[in-house]
Amino acid sequence: MPSEKIKIGILGATGMVGQNYIKLLKEHPWFEIADVAASPRSASKPYEEAVKEKWQMSIEIPKEVKDLIVRDVQDFDSLKSNISFVFSAMDLPQKEDTKIIEFKYAKKGIPVISNSSANRWTADVPMIIPEINHNHIEIIPIQQKNRGISKGFVVVKPNCSIQSYITPIYALEVNGFKVEKLIVTTLQAVSGAGYPGVSSLDMVDNIVPYIGGEEEKSEKEPLKVLGKIGEKGINSNDSIQISANCTRVPVTDGHTACVNVKFKNKIPTKEQIIKIWKEFKSLPQELELPFAPKQPIIYLENSNRPQPRKDRDNDKGMAVTIGRLRKDNVFDYKFVALSHNTIRGAAGGAILNAELLKVKGFLK
């Protein structure tokens, strides 16, 4: 790995996801933040002044970042020439605006590794969970050819709500136990709504049984992640049917999913499932990427686990923690799974994507 760190930028650096990037990249062995960009109202201010009372992280603003002058996210001319790529944490009111801006960076030769949902359903944009579909980065040359881009590109990570259950399902699939149907009920943390997020009058002593757009993402995005590369883009996998109910619960961090699984033909034993999960490893573990969990799936035998407060930080907050695997009276099995929505499901997942792209030669 290089002795000198790669200089990177963050788009949407003053928001919650942008702040998480800054926190998680503080001591990253490969990447160094050298550019922060946000809306015009934050532009031309030192980062510390621009973020002010909005800083929500558990650490102080790193000294390397607090004096960086915030750049207007659409001021491409002032982007420093030494920036190799950018993380996108933009969340503009109109998704189409985010989509356009991300590709403007790509066309200027700057790779964009995005947390935004804007380009998730763009056919030639890979939506990557490195343990599952790391090979989807091979579509980048197709994207560049389609759009006349010579150096830049856009890569995204999927929605935080699918992170807790899609990896364990994939592990079963690659071991020959094909899944036919899933029913998923998510219990999603309030941090997933950003800051200031959901009103306390809505969340205290309450559960909100609706999160706009979340159920559609939970039902559709796994199919692209599990899809195959075609001539013009990713062809989604239509072999699994998913029905999702997404709820907001009074938990700070950690998305929990209650999952019911029906298999197509072969039905594994409980012991086989647990063995598959415990032994599952993929390319990020083989490459020993800095943000890769050593054990991507952790199974707990305790009948009352996983719990967000006790298990969300497992393995740097990058592991999926599972418990309560048992027979289901309607489908074949059911289980409870947990992942950290602001680490694995947001900034940490995108950082792992960047590490994969770096090792595979896409980031210089």
N, C-alpha and C positions, 0 to 999 in steps of 0.2 A: 504494500500500500504506500501511497506517496507520503514523503516526510512533510511536505508543505500542504496544508489543508486547502481543499477546493472552496473557492469563494462562491457563496450562494445568496439569493435574495428571497424575500417573503412578500407575497402580494396579499393584501388584507391583514397586515401585521398587527393592527391595533385591536382586532376582534378576538374572541375567545380561542378560536382555532389557531390564529396567528400567534397569540400569546403562548399557547401550548407548544408550537414549533420552537419558539424562543427558549422556553424552559427545557424541552427535551434535547435541543441541539447545543445546550450550554457547554458540554464537555465532549461533544461528539468527536471521535478520533479522525474522521475524514473531512467533515464539512464545517465551514465557518461562515457565520452570517455577516455579510458585508453590505447589504442593501435591504431597506425596509420601505414598503410602499403601502399607501392607503388612499382614502378618499381626499378630494381637494381640501376639505375642512381641516385635515390633519397635516397636509403637505407643508413643507418648509419649516416645520417645528422639530426640535429634538424629540426623539422617540419618547423619552421620559415625560416630556410635557404633553405630547400628543395623546398618550394613553391615560395619564393622570389617575383619577379615581377608578377608571375602568380596569386597572390591572387586577386580575383575579387569581393569579398563580400563588402557590405556597412558598415561593422564593422571591427575593427582591429582583428587580429588573437587572439582568447581568450588566456589569460595567462596560462590557464590550459593545453593548447594544444601546444603552440608554442615551448616549450622545450622538448616535447616528441620526442624520437629518432625514425625516420622512419624505419620500418622493411621491408625487401624485402618480397613482397607479397607471394613468394613461399618458404620462410624460415619458415617452420612450427615449427621447434624446438625451435625458440626463442619467440614464442607466449606465452604471459604471462598466467600462470595457472588460474588467476582469471577472465579471459575474459569469459563471459557467452554466447555471440553471436556476430556476426559481420554483419554490413551493407556492402553490396558489391556495389561499384560504379565503378567497373572495366570496362574498355572499350578497351580490347586488339584487335589488328588488326584482329585476327582470332577468331570468336565467339566460335569455338570448344575449344580453349585454355581457355577461360573464363569459359565455361561449366565444363571442367575438373577440374580446380582449385577450383571452388565453391563446387564441390562434394568431393574434397580432404579434404576441411575443414569439410564438413558434416561427412565424414567417421572418422575424428579425434574427433568427438563428439561436434563440434561447429556448431550450427544452423546458416544458412546464409539467410539473408533477403536482396534480391537483387533488384537493379534497372536496371540491365543489361537485354538485350533482349536474351541473350544466352540460357537460360533455359525456356523461355516462352512457347515454343512448345514441351517441354519434357512432355510426357503424365502424369506422376505421380508427376509433380511439380505444385502446385496450383498457379494460377495467380489471385491475390486478389484485389478487391476494397471492403473494409469492409462493405460499405452500401449495396452492392449487393450480394456478394457470400461469406460471412463470413463463411458459413458452409463448404466451400472447404478446410478449414484447417483439416477437418476430413480425408483427403486423406494422411496426413503425416504418419500415421502408415503403410499405404500401401506402400508408398515410402520407408520407412525404411525396411520393409520386403522384397520388391523387390531387394534392394541393399545391404542387410546385414548390415544396419546401426543401431546402438543401441541407439544413443542419438541425433546426429546431423540430420539436414534436410536442404532442400533448398525451400524457398518460394520466389515468385517474384511478382512484381507489373506490370501492363500492360503499354503499350506505352502512352506517354503524350498526343498524338493526340486524343485518344478516351475519355479522362477524361471529356471533356466538354459536350459530348452528350450521353454517355451510361447511366449515372445515371438518367437523366430525362426520357429516353426511358424505363428503367427498372421500374421506378415509375408508368408509364402508364400501363405497362404489368402486374404488380402485382395487379393493380386495375381493371383488367379484360379487358383492351383495348389492344388486341394483335396486334403487329406491323408486317406487311408483308414485306415492303420495305423501305429502307432509301437511300437517296442520300445526301452525305455529302461533303461539300467543306470547307477545313480547311485553315485558314490564320495563319500561325505558326511563332512565334517570333524567332528572330535570336539566342537567348540564348539556344534554343533547339539544336543548332549545336555545342555547347561547345565553348571552347576557344582555338585558336583565332577565330574559326568558319568561317563564310562566309566572303569573301573579301568585303571591303567597295565599291569597284568598281562594284560588283554585286548587292549590296543592296541599295545604295543611289539612290533615284529617280527611283526605280525599284521594280519589283516583280519577284521572281523566281518560275516558274510553275512546278517545279520538286524537290522532296526530296527523295533520293534513299531509297527504301524499305518501305517508309512511307505509301503509299497507300495500300500495301499488309497487313501491320500491322493493319491499320485502318479498313480494311474489314474483317479480320480474327479474330483478338484478341477479339472483343466483343463476338464472338460466343463461345469462350472458357470460358470467364467470365460468360456468361449466361448458360453454360452447366451444366451437372449433373455428379455426381461421379459414375463411373463404377467400375468393379472389378479390373482393372489394371491401371486406370487413369481417367482423366476428358474426358467425351464424349461431344463434342461441340454441341451447339444448332444450328441446320440447318434450323430453321423455319423462320429466318429473312434474307433477301437478302440486302447486303450493297454495294453501289457503292461510292467510295471516290476519290476526287481530292484534293491533298495536295500541298499547296503553301507556300513559304517562303516570309514573308513581313517585311518591315523595322520597326519592333516593338521590343523593348528590351525584355519584358516578357509578357506572356499571349497568349495562343492559342485560337483563335476564330473559331467557326464552324457554317456555314450556313447549316441548316438541313431541308430536305423535307421528310415528313412522309406519308406513306400510311398504313392504318389499314387493318386488315384481314376482320373482320365482323362488329362489333360494332364500330361506329365512335363517339367519345365523342364531346361534345360541347366545345367551347373555354373556357367557364366558368368552366366546369368540369376539363379541363386540368390544368388550373391555380390553381384551388383549390387543386388538387392532388399534384402538385409541391410544393405549399406553405405548405401543411400539411405533406409532406413526411419526415419521420424520420426512422432510422433503428437502429441496435444493437449498433454501436459506440455512438449514441446519448443517448440510454438507459443506456449504461455503463458509460457515461460521460468521455470517454477517453480524455486525455489532448489535443491531436491534432485533435479531431473530431470537425467539425463545428457544432455549435448549430443548424443551419438551413442549411442542405446540398444543397438545391436548393433555390436560391433567384430569384424571378421574379420581374422585373422592368417594370412599365407601360410606362415610357418615350419612345417615338418613336425612339429616337436616342441612346438608350442604349441596351446592354452593350458596353462599350468601355474599351480596355485594361488598359489605363493609369488611368482611374477612378474607375474601378471595379475589377481588378485582385486580389487586396489584401483583398477582402471581407472575413470576418470571418477567419483571420489568413492566407489568401491565400488558404484556403482549401474548400471553397464553389464553386459551379457552379452557375454562374449568367446568367440568361436568359432574353431575351426581344423579341419584335416584333413577337409574336405569331399571325398568321393570316392564313386565308384560302389560299389554294394553287390551282391554276388553273389546274394542272396536277395530283398531289397527293392530300392528304386531308388537310394537314397543313404544314406550314413552320415556322421556328423560328431561332433565332441567340443565340448562347450560348458561354460562355467564362469560361476558367479556367486558373489558374496560372501554367504554365508548369514546372517551376523549384521548386515549392512548392508542390501543389497537384499532379502534374504530375511526380514528381521525388522524392526528398528526403523526403518531408513531407508525401507523400503517403506511402512510405516505413516505416516511423516512426509510422504512424497510424497502419500499419500492425503489427509492433513489439508490440505496445500497446495491440492490440487485442490478439496476441499470448501470451503475458504475462498474461493477465487476464484469458485466457483459459487454463493456466497451461503448456504451451509448452516451456516457457523460465524461467529458475530458477536463 
